[in-house]
């Protein structure tokens, strides 16, 4: 399974800890991590996955690899800016959103458009104009988030 970890390039220490633990949990369970490949939540998720013996894919927004973090194993250079978020959402089987701002919000939206499940750790709480809540599974930690991703993907198959 490929699991995306999405979140801000600028992040709090709590968000970075959650990202590291999520990357580690992804690797421990034998999954592959995909992310935007830069700093903050992305870096810490990649660091966790690599420290856990896992693989990391970074979908980079720029024209070259100069802005990728040192824990990206497989960089994909897009030159697409934030438009690369759709690649992340469509490539992942499930996503874990940690914190984040508007770039993360766009990835969550692309995930829903693509029918991908989203787990959240301290991230957006969204509702439709009808008042219906967007289906972001609120999780307390990495284990809960990856458990949710695995169950949700299995239910789709």
GIPEFEN-V985504 format. One line per field, one symbol per residue. ss: DSSP state (H for helix, E for strand, - for the rest). burial: I if it has 9 or more other ideal C-beta (glycine too) atoms within 8 Angstrom, else O. Layout:
# GIPEFEN-V985504
ss=???
burial=???
This chain:
# GIPEFEN-V985504
ss=-EEEEEE-----HHHHHHHHHHHHHHHH---EEEE-----HHHHHHHHHHH---EEEEEE-------------EEEE---HHHHHHHHHHH--EEEEE---HHHHHHHHHHHH---EEEEE-----E-----E--EEE---HHHHHHHHHHHHHHH-
burial=IIIIIIIIIOIOOOIIIIIIIIIIIIIOOOIIIIIIIIOIIIIIIIIIIIIIOIIIIIIIIIOOOOOIIOIIOOIIIIOOOOOIIOIIIIIIOIIIIIIIOOIIIIIIOIIIOOOIIIIIIOIIOOOOOOOOOIOIIOIOIIOIIIOIIIOIIOOOO
